[in-house]
Amino acid sequence: LSAVEKIKKPKKRSATIFGYPLSIFFIVVNEFCERFSYYGMRAVLVLYFKYFLKWDEDFATTIYHTFVALCYLTPILGAIVADSWLGKFKTIVYLSIVYTVGQVVMAISAIQDITDTNKDGTPDNMTLHVALSMLGLFLIALGTGGIKPCVAAFGGDQFEDHQEKQRSTFFSIFYLSINAGSLISTLITPILRAQTCGIHIQQECYPLAFGVPAALMVVALIVFIVGSPMYIRNPPQGNIIVKVCKCIGFAVKNRFRHRSSQYPKRDHWMDWAEEKYDKLLIAQVKMALKVLFLYIPLPMFWALFDQQGSRWTFQATTMNGNFATSLSSHQTVNPILILILVPVMDTLIYPLIAKCFNFTPLRRITVGMFLAALAFVAAALLQIQIDKTLPDFPSSTESQVKFINMFEKFSDIGNCFLLQANEDYLTFHNQFTLVLESGQQNTINLANGTRNTIAIIQGSKLGFEKVKTPVLNGFGSDLNVTVRDKVFNFTSNMSEYLSVSHGKAEFMIKDNRESCVYTQELGFGSSYTLIIPSTFTFGEMCSENIKAVMDMKPNSVHMAWQIIQYFLMTTGEVVFSVTGLEFSYSQAPSNMKSVLQAGWLLTVAVGNIIVLIVAEAATLNDQWAEYILFASLLVLVCIIFAIMAYFYTYTDPTKIEAQFDEMEPEEKEKRKNFDMPRKGSAESHKEDRRSSDSSSDDECTKQTKI
């Protein structure tokens, strides 16, 4: 069969329900389970890096973003395999198996007992766990990226030409299933992680948090295979990527060889490939290049969008989050809004706008980019309000200190009374000299860029102790202090900081015989030092002897204010991303749909890389200024894209390809040796032929006459 005849070969009819092919329901369920698996694993991935593998936050963040970028770089590989070799169905099945193996390996890597030979709850061979987790992540990135461009395109293949409306609705439902899986998984997986498990020591259960997503990936694979008898499977069109690259390369080379003004111009630079390649392939390449050219500005949108999981999350940690008691609730804001906005847009907003003017796909994408820029403006305005409530931390050349007066009499150090501290941190450069009212002096050196608490205590002689602690024991004997099953470890009567969840915290203070309970209300972001004085006694009124010094005030700006920027960003995502999926499919030639889907996903990877580059290169001290920078860049890109979209002409790939099918077979096969004519010269025409025949390429140039 010729390429056109393969394309036009009638599809087998699939069973329908409510006007939709029955096969797409298996595809939608498969996508839901796969997205549950991916987002569920990703929801706790950074925590796994930090608390299980013991990586610092910067390195954990770098590996996390590298993994996400890889997940969006591999779709081009999946598209090549699907369109050139295996077809979409087999590609999805085979790479889903790789995907499932990766999830299982990740779950195994989180089992501390496999290397905990001394049974202390800590893996003894961390290298093995790191190696397994990196192998698992690589397989996951290969699997999820490889099937990503195929699933949406495979779903679109299930519709016939007269089902354009149903196909458009399918893409909305498809995107809805993605976010439904994301929503449920980001709610459930952190809860699974919070469970305790282990053979020797009960700890946070990362194997369960990774194991459930692995199980969902198994379900996704089974569901997809069960629906196989109903699928319409378009055969792969050959090694189309290589053909396209060779076609483009020949056109560029041929145009360069005949760059002289003596040769007639052609309508399009790709027409210079007509001497060697079919006009159908050239027309398909033109259509693909038109769409890929429009993709160039799109990564900037994803550069802003991806920061929901980084910058905006960090912003939330400086806010009062009483309405969100866990990380999972914060991560579900975006998918919840998507579940609401997708049907609202399709059934209400778009039809209303269509009555006023033609709201084309490219106009929708432009609006989506502008809404994302507005979201970052809202984030910047919110950040300005947050900055007003945050303490002024020391610069890299300064240090700060707060004094706690443990004297038995009044001291004017920092204007603090007995068992109290000065209200604000004092700023010094490197060192300072402390002078008491008794005249005693002591010079103290401080590390630059740090905050310090100094306790002035009375003992056999006056001493100065630098502490970073929530509990200062001046009782004179050993005490056991716990809060919510966490134990304070003391060194020289001073403990280190412990992180305690917000709300009412009960501190249990014990010695060998008695106990005392002290209650302290802890707000988000607050920091306290608890002082147990030498006058402390056990009994009914024991808690009144304990003093709490506030080192840092609780966050006062409510996290609910972030809903504004999330609403703007999510609205922009719905308008931008759903439309982009549909636009990529509708404008793609029949043999390049997965390639263009991969190209769309590739913009996400580039956007993620942009975030890493800007994060490393940025020299802005204020976070709000960085938000404004990103918003300004996106507005600029939005204007450029609007201009590009204005000159874009929508095409119908099916009709264009059908024009070649209508040609007479004998006319399509007619080819004749010819030479590149020069303007007004028959002799030079012959001379050109001799020159062409003797060229080192020894290529026979041909032109189809229609």
C-alpha positions in Angstrom: 0.0 0.0 0.0 1.1 3.5 -0.7 1.5 5.9 2.3 -1.8 7.6 1.4 -3.6 4.3 1.0 -2.4 3.2 4.4 -3.6 6.4 5.9 -7.0 6.2 4.2 -7.5 2.5 5.0 -11.0 2.3 6.7 -10.9 2.0 10.4 -12.8 -0.9 12.0 -15.8 0.3 13.8 -15.7 0.2 17.6 -18.7 -0.4 19.9 -20.1 2.9 21.2 -21.9 4.1 24.3 -23.5 7.5 24.4 -21.9 8.3 21.0 -18.3 7.6 22.3 -16.2 4.5 21.4 -16.3 2.0 24.3 -12.5 1.6 24.0 -11.8 5.1 25.3 -13.2 4.3 28.8 -10.4 1.7 29.2 -7.9 4.4 28.1 -9.3 7.0 30.6 -9.2 4.5 33.5 -5.7 3.5 32.5 -4.6 7.2 32.6 -6.3 7.7 36.0 -4.4 4.8 37.5 -1.1 5.8 35.9 -1.4 9.4 37.1 -2.2 8.2 40.6 0.9 6.1 40.5 3.1 8.9 39.3 1.9 11.8 41.4 1.5 9.6 44.5 5.1 8.6 44.3 6.2 12.2 43.5 4.2 13.6 46.5 6.6 12.1 49.0 9.8 11.8 46.9 11.6 14.9 48.3 10.7 13.8 51.8 12.2 10.4 51.0 15.4 12.0 49.8 15.7 14.2 52.9 14.6 11.9 55.7 15.5 8.4 54.4 18.5 8.9 52.2 19.7 11.8 54.5 20.3 14.2 51.6 20.4 18.0 52.3 17.5 20.1 50.9 19.5 21.6 48.0 20.7 18.3 46.7 17.3 16.7 47.1 15.7 19.6 45.2 18.2 19.3 42.4 17.6 15.5 42.0 13.9 16.0 42.2 13.8 18.6 39.4 16.2 16.6 37.3 13.9 13.6 37.6 10.9 15.7 36.6 12.7 17.1 33.6 13.8 13.6 32.5 10.1 12.5 32.7 9.3 15.2 30.1 12.4 14.6 27.9 11.7 10.9 27.3 8.4 11.4 25.5 10.3 12.1 22.3 11.8 8.6 22.5 8.4 7.1 23.1 7.0 8.9 20.1 9.8 7.7 17.8 9.3 4.1 18.9 5.5 4.3 18.5 5.4 6.0 15.2 8.3 4.3 13.6 8.5 0.7 15.0 6.0 -0.7 17.5 2.9 1.4 17.1 1.1 3.2 20.0 -0.5 0.1 21.5 2.6 -2.0 21.9 4.7 1.0 23.0 2.2 1.7 25.8 2.2 -2.0 26.9 5.9 -2.5 26.9 6.9 0.8 28.5 4.1 0.3 31.1 5.9 -2.9 32.1 9.2 -0.9 32.5 7.2 1.7 34.5 5.8 -0.9 36.8 9.2 -2.5 37.5 10.5 1.0 38.3 7.8 1.6 40.9 8.4 -1.8 42.5 12.2 -1.1 42.7 11.4 2.3 44.3 9.3 0.5 46.9 12.0 -2.0 47.6 14.6 0.8 48.0 12.6 2.3 50.8 12.7 -0.9 53.0 15.3 -0.1 55.6 15.3 -3.7 57.0 17.0 -5.2 53.9 20.4 -3.6 55.0 19.7 -3.0 58.7 22.0 -5.7 60.0 22.3 -4.3 63.5 18.5 -3.8 63.9 18.8 -0.1 65.0 16.3 1.2 62.4 19.0 2.8 60.2 20.2 1.2 56.9 23.8 0.1 57.1 24.4 0.1 53.4 22.9 3.4 52.2 24.7 3.1 48.8 22.5 0.1 47.9 19.3 2.1 48.7 20.6 5.1 46.7 21.5 2.8 43.8 18.0 1.1 43.9 16.2 4.4 44.1 18.1 5.9 41.2 17.5 2.8 39.1 13.8 3.0 40.0 13.5 6.7 39.1 15.3 6.1 35.8 12.9 3.3 34.9 9.9 5.4 36.0 11.1 8.4 33.9 11.6 6.1 30.9 8.2 4.5 31.3 6.0 7.5 32.2 7.7 9.7 29.6 7.6 7.0 26.9 3.9 6.4 27.2 2.9 10.0 27.8 2.7 11.1 24.1 1.1 7.8 23.0 -1.9 7.5 25.4 -3.6 10.8 24.4 -2.9 10.3 20.7 -4.0 6.6 20.9 -7.3 7.8 22.5 -7.8 10.3 19.7 -7.3 7.5 17.2 -10.4 5.7 18.5 -12.7 8.4 17.0 -13.9 8.6 13.4 -13.9 11.7 11.2 -17.5 12.6 12.0 -16.8 12.5 15.8 -14.9 15.7 16.1 -17.1 17.0 18.9 -16.7 13.8 20.9 -13.0 13.8 20.3 -12.8 17.4 21.7 -14.8 16.3 24.8 -12.5 13.3 25.2 -9.4 15.5 25.6 -11.2 17.4 28.4 -12.2 14.1 30.1 -8.7 12.8 29.6 -7.2 15.8 31.3 -9.9 15.5 34.0 -8.8 11.9 34.7 -5.2 13.1 35.1 -6.1 15.5 37.8 -8.5 13.2 39.5 -5.6 10.7 39.9 -3.3 13.5 41.0 -5.9 14.7 43.6 -6.6 11.4 45.2 -3.0 10.2 45.2 -1.6 13.5 46.8 -4.3 13.1 49.6 -3.6 9.4 50.2 0.1 8.9 49.8 1.3 11.3 52.5 -1.2 9.6 54.9 0.4 6.2 53.9 3.8 7.6 54.6 2.8 8.8 58.1 2.0 5.2 59.0 4.6 3.2 60.9 6.1 0.0 59.7 9.3 -2.0 60.0 10.5 -5.4 61.2 12.9 -4.2 63.9 12.1 -0.5 64.4 8.7 1.1 63.5 9.4 4.2 61.3 7.6 6.2 58.7 6.4 3.8 56.1 7.9 4.8 52.7 7.6 1.2 51.4 3.8 1.6 51.7 3.8 5.1 50.2 5.7 3.8 47.2 4.1 0.3 47.1 0.5 1.6 46.6 1.4 3.6 43.5 3.2 0.5 42.2 0.0 -1.5 42.7 -2.0 1.1 40.9 0.5 0.9 38.0 -0.2 -2.8 37.8 -3.9 -2.1 37.7 -3.4 0.5 34.9 -1.5 -2.1 32.8 -4.2 -4.8 33.3 -7.0 -2.4 32.4 -5.4 -1.3 29.3 -4.7 -4.8 28.1 -8.3 -5.9 28.8 -9.6 -3.3 26.4 -7.3 -4.4 23.6 -9.9 -6.2 21.4 -11.9 -3.0 21.1 -9.0 -0.7 20.1 -8.5 0.8 16.7 -4.8 0.4 16.0 -3.2 2.5 13.3 0.0 0.8 12.0 3.2 2.7 12.4 4.1 4.7 9.3 7.7 3.7 9.2 10.8 5.6 10.5 9.1 8.9 10.1 11.6 10.9 12.2 14.5 9.8 10.1 12.5 10.6 6.9 11.6 14.1 8.2 15.1 14.9 9.2 16.5 13.7 5.9 13.8 15.6 4.0 14.6 18.8 5.9 18.3 18.3 5.5 18.0 17.8 1.7 15.7 20.9 1.4 18.3 23.0 3.2 21.2 21.6 1.2 19.4 21.9 -2.1 18.4 25.5 -1.4 22.0 26.4 -0.4 23.3 24.8 -3.7 20.9 26.9 -5.7 21.0 30.1 -3.7 21.8 32.2 -6.7 19.2 34.6 -7.9 19.4 33.0 -11.3 17.2 30.2 -10.0 13.4 30.7 -9.7 12.1 31.1 -6.2 9.7 28.6 -4.6 6.7 29.2 -2.4 8.2 27.5 0.7 11.8 26.6 1.5 10.7 23.0 2.0 9.7 22.9 -1.7 13.4 22.5 -2.4 13.0 18.9 -1.4 10.6 18.1 -4.3 13.4 16.8 -6.4 13.8 13.8 -4.1 10.8 13.4 -1.8 7.1 12.9 -2.2 4.9 16.0 -2.1 2.8 14.3 0.5 5.7 13.9 2.9 6.8 17.5 2.2 3.2 18.7 3.0 3.2 16.8 6.2 6.6 18.2 7.3 5.3 21.7 6.6 2.3 21.1 8.8 4.5 19.7 11.6 7.0 22.5 11.4 4.3 25.1 11.6 3.1 23.7 14.9 6.6 23.1 16.3 7.5 26.7 15.5 4.5 27.8 17.7 5.9 25.7 20.5 9.1 27.8 20.9 7.6 30.4 23.4 5.6 27.8 25.4 8.2 26.6 27.9 8.0 29.9 29.7 4.5 29.1 30.8 5.7 25.8 32.4 8.6 27.6 34.0 6.1 29.5 36.1 3.7 26.6 36.5 6.3 24.2 37.9 7.1 26.6 40.7 3.8 25.7 42.5 5.8 22.7 43.9 8.8 24.7 44.9 8.6 28.5 45.3 4.9 28.6 46.2 5.3 25.7 48.7 8.2 27.6 50.4 6.0 30.7 50.5 3.3 28.7 52.2 5.7 27.7 55.0 6.0 31.3 56.0 2.2 31.7 56.3 -0.4 30.7 58.9 -1.8 27.4 57.6 -4.6 26.6 60.1 -6.9 25.4 57.3 -4.3 23.0 55.9 -2.9 20.6 58.5 -0.7 18.7 56.2 1.5 18.9 53.1 -1.0 16.8 51.2 -3.9 19.3 51.6 -1.7 22.0 50.2 -0.8 20.0 47.2 -4.4 19.2 46.3 -5.5 22.8 45.7 -4.5 22.7 42.0 -6.2 19.4 41.1 -9.4 20.3 43.0 -9.7 23.5 41.1 -9.1 21.7 37.8 -11.8 19.2 38.6 -14.2 22.2 39.0 -12.9 24.4 36.2 -12.7 21.9 33.3 -16.4 21.2 33.1 -17.2 24.8 33.8 -15.0 26.0 30.9 -16.4 23.4 28.4 -20.1 23.8 29.3 -20.4 27.5 30.2 -17.4 29.8 29.6 -16.4 28.7 26.1 -20.0 28.7 24.7 -20.6 32.2 26.1 -17.4 33.6 24.6 -18.2 31.9 21.3 -21.3 34.0 21.0 -19.2 37.1 21.1 -16.2 36.2 19.0 -14.3 33.3 17.7 -12.2 32.0 20.6 -9.7 30.0 18.6 -7.3 27.5 20.3 -4.3 29.8 19.9 -6.3 32.7 21.5 -7.1 30.4 24.4 -3.4 29.5 24.8 -2.5 33.2 24.8 -5.1 33.9 27.5 -3.8 31.0 29.6 -0.3 32.4 29.5 -1.5 35.8 30.5 -3.5 34.3 33.5 -0.3 32.5 34.6 1.6 35.9 34.6 -1.3 37.4 36.7 -0.9 34.5 39.1 2.7 35.5 39.7 1.8 39.1 40.1 -0.6 38.0 42.8 2.1 35.9 44.4 4.4 38.9 44.4 1.9 41.1 46.1 1.2 38.4 48.7 5.0 38.0 49.3 5.3 41.7 50.0 2.7 41.4 52.8 4.4 38.3 54.1 7.8 40.1 54.2 6.4 42.7 56.5 5.7 40.1 59.1 8.9 38.1 58.8 12.0 38.8 61.1 15.0 40.4 59.6 17.5 37.7 59.4 21.3 38.6 59.4 23.2 39.1 56.2 26.3 37.1 55.3 28.4 39.6 57.1 26.3 39.9 60.3 25.2 37.8 63.2 22.2 38.2 65.6 21.9 37.4 69.2 19.2 37.3 71.9 20.0 37.3 75.7 18.2 35.2 78.3 18.7 36.5 81.8 19.2 33.6 84.2 20.6 35.9 87.0 18.9 35.8 90.4 18.6 39.6 90.2 17.9 42.3 87.6 20.3 42.7 84.7 20.2 45.5 82.2 21.6 43.3 79.5 19.4 43.9 76.5 16.8 45.4 78.8 15.6 42.0 80.0 14.4 41.1 83.5 14.9 37.8 85.4 14.0 34.7 83.3 13.2 36.9 80.4 14.8 37.8 77.1 15.2 41.0 75.1 12.3 41.3 72.6 14.3 41.7 69.4 17.5 40.1 68.2 20.5 42.4 68.3 22.7 42.6 65.3 26.5 42.5 65.5 29.4 42.1 63.1 31.4 39.0 63.9 31.9 39.6 67.6 30.8 41.8 70.6 31.7 42.4 74.2 29.1 41.7 76.9 29.3 43.9 79.9 27.2 43.2 83.0 26.2 45.8 85.6 28.7 44.2 87.9 31.4 45.3 85.5 32.3 41.8 84.3 33.1 41.5 80.6 33.4 38.8 78.1 34.1 38.9 74.3 32.0 36.5 72.3 32.7 35.5 68.6 29.7 34.7 66.5 29.5 33.1 63.1 28.3 35.4 60.4 24.8 34.8 59.0 23.6 33.0 62.2 21.0 33.7 64.9 22.1 32.8 68.5 20.6 32.7 71.9 22.9 33.4 74.8 22.0 32.5 78.4 23.6 34.5 81.2 23.7 32.0 84.0 24.8 32.2 87.7 27.0 29.3 89.0 30.2 29.0 90.9 31.2 31.8 88.6 29.4 33.8 86.0 29.3 32.0 82.7 28.2 32.7 79.2 26.6 29.9 77.1 25.5 30.2 73.5 22.5 27.9 72.9 20.2 27.0 70.1 17.5 25.4 72.1 13.9 25.4 73.1 14.6 24.0 76.6 17.1 25.5 79.0 17.4 23.5 82.2 18.5 25.6 85.2 17.0 23.3 87.8 20.3 21.9 88.9 19.7 18.2 88.3 19.0 16.0 85.3 15.4 16.1 83.9 13.7 14.1 81.2 11.7 16.4 78.8 9.4 15.0 76.1 6.8 16.4 73.8 4.5 14.2 71.6 6.9 11.2 71.9 9.9 13.3 71.0 12.8 13.5 73.5 15.0 16.5 74.1 18.6 15.7 74.4 20.6 17.9 76.7 24.2 19.1 76.6 25.3 21.3 79.5 21.7 21.7 80.5 20.7 22.9 77.1 18.9 21.0 74.4 18.7 21.3 70.6 15.6 22.5 68.8 12.9 20.0 68.0 10.3 20.5 65.3 6.8 20.1 66.8 3.5 20.3 64.8 1.4 23.4 65.5 -1.4 23.5 68.1 -1.4 22.8 71.8 1.8 21.0 72.8 2.2 19.3 76.2 5.7 19.1 77.5 6.2 16.3 80.0 9.0 17.1 82.5 10.2 14.2 84.8 12.9 13.3 87.2 13.3 10.0 89.0 10.2 10.4 91.1 7.8 13.2 89.9 6.5 14.7 86.7 5.1 18.0 85.5 3.1 18.9 82.4 3.6 22.3 80.8 1.2 23.4 78.0 2.2 25.8 75.2 0.2 26.9 72.2 2.5 26.7 69.1 1.6 28.7 66.0 2.9 28.0 62.5 6.5 29.2 62.1 6.9 30.1 65.7 10.0 29.4 67.8 10.2 29.3 71.6 12.8 28.7 74.3 11.4 27.1 77.5 13.3 28.0 80.7 13.2 25.7 83.7 14.6 27.9 86.5 16.5 26.9 89.6 13.3 27.8 91.6 11.3 25.1 89.7 9.4 22.7 92.0 7.2 19.8 91.1 3.5 19.9 92.2 0.1 21.1 91.1 1.5 24.6 90.2 4.7 23.4 88.7 3.9 24.7 85.2 3.7 28.3 86.5 7.4 28.2 87.2 8.3 27.5 83.6 8.9 30.5 81.4 8.5 30.6 77.6 10.7 33.0 75.6 9.4 33.7 72.0 12.3 33.6 69.6 10.2 34.0 66.5 6.6 35.1 66.2 4.0 32.8 64.5 3.2 33.4 60.9 0.3 35.9 60.7 -0.6 36.0 57.0 -3.2 33.3 56.3 -2.5 30.7 53.7 -5.9 31.1 52.3 -4.6 34.2 50.5 -2.7 31.8 48.2 -6.0 30.6 46.7 -6.1 33.7 44.5 -2.8 32.9 42.8 -3.8 29.2 42.6 -7.1 30.0 41.0 -5.4 32.2 38.4 -2.7 29.7 37.6 -5.2 26.7 37.5 -7.5 28.7 35.2 -4.6 29.4 33.0 -3.5 25.8 33.0 -7.0 24.6 32.0 -7.2 27.1 29.1 -3.6 26.5 28.1 -2.9 22.8 28.5 -6.2 21.2 27.6 -6.4 23.4 24.5 -2.7 22.6 23.7 -3.4 18.8 23.7 -6.4 19.3 21.4 -4.6 21.7 19.1 -1.5 19.4 18.8 -3.7 16.5 17.7 -5.9 18.4 15.3 -3.0 20.1 13.5 -0.8 17.0 13.4 -0.4 15.0 10.2 -1.7 11.4 10.5 1.7 9.9 10.9 3.2 12.5 13.3 0.6 12.8 16.0 2.7 11.2 18.7 5.7 13.3 17.7 3.8 16.5 18.1 2.4 15.3 21.4 5.9 14.6 22.5 7.0 18.0 21.3 4.2 19.6 23.5 5.5 17.6 26.5 9.0 18.6 25.7 8.1 22.2 26.4 7.4 21.2 30.0 10.9 19.8 30.3 12.5 22.9 28.9 10.4 25.0 31.3 11.6 22.9 34.2 15.2 23.5 33.1 14.5 27.2 32.8 13.6 27.2 36.5 16.9 25.5 37.4 18.9 28.0 35.4 17.1 31.0 36.8 17.4 29.7 40.3 21.1 29.3 40.0 21.7 32.6 38.1 19.3 34.8 40.0 20.9 37.5 42.2 17.6 39.1 43.4 17.5 39.3 47.2 13.7 39.7 47.4 11.4 36.8 46.5 8.7 39.2 45.3 11.1 40.7 42.8 11.8 37.2 41.4 8.1 36.7 41.0 7.7 39.9 39.1 10.7 39.0 36.9 9.0 35.7 35.9 5.7 37.4 35.3 7.3 40.1 33.1 9.2 37.5 31.1 5.9 35.5 30.5 4.0 38.7 29.5 6.8 39.4 27.0 6.6 35.8 25.7 2.8 36.1 25.6 3.0 39.1 23.3 5.4 37.3 21.0 3.2 34.3 20.9 0.1 36.4 20.1 1.9 37.9 17.1 3.0 34.4 15.9 -0.6 33.1 16.4 -2.0 36.0 14.4 -0.1 34.9 11.3 -0.8 31.2 11.8 -3.2 29.6 9.3 -5.2 26.6 10.6 -5.1 23.5 8.5 -7.0 20.3 8.1 -4.4 17.6 7.7 -7.0 15.0 6.6 -8.1 17.2 3.7 -4.6 18.0 2.6 -3.6 14.3 2.7 -6.8 13.5 0.8 -5.8 15.8 -2.1 -2.9 13.5 -2.8 -5.1 10.4 -2.6 -7.3 11.8 -5.4 -4.4 12.0 -7.8 -4.3 9.5 -10.7 -1.8 6.7 -9.9 0.0 7.0 -13.2 0.4 10.8 -12.6 1.8 10.3 -9.1 4.4 7.8 -10.3 5.6 9.9 -13.3 9.1 11.3 -12.6 11.5 12.7 -15.0 15.2 13.6 -14.8 15.5 17.3 -15.0 17.9 20.2 -14.2 17.4 23.3 -12.1 16.4 25.9 -14.8 17.8 29.4 -14.8 15.8 32.3 -15.7 15.5 32.7 -19.5 18.4 30.4 -20.6 18.0 27.1 -22.3 21.7 26.6 -22.9 22.5 27.3 -19.3 19.9 24.7 -18.5 21.9 22.0 -20.4 25.1 23.2 -18.8 23.5 22.8 -15.4 22.6 19.3 -16.2 26.2 18.4 -17.0 27.3 20.1 -13.8 24.8 18.3 -11.8 25.6 14.9 -13.3 29.3 15.3 -12.5 28.7 16.5 -8.9 30.3 14.6 -6.1 26.9 13.8 -4.7 26.0 11.9 -7.8 22.3 12.4 -6.8 19.6 12.1 -9.4 17.3 15.0 -9.1 13.7 14.4 -10.0 10.5 16.3 -10.1 7.0 15.0 -10.0 4.7 16.4 -12.8 1.1 16.7 -11.8 
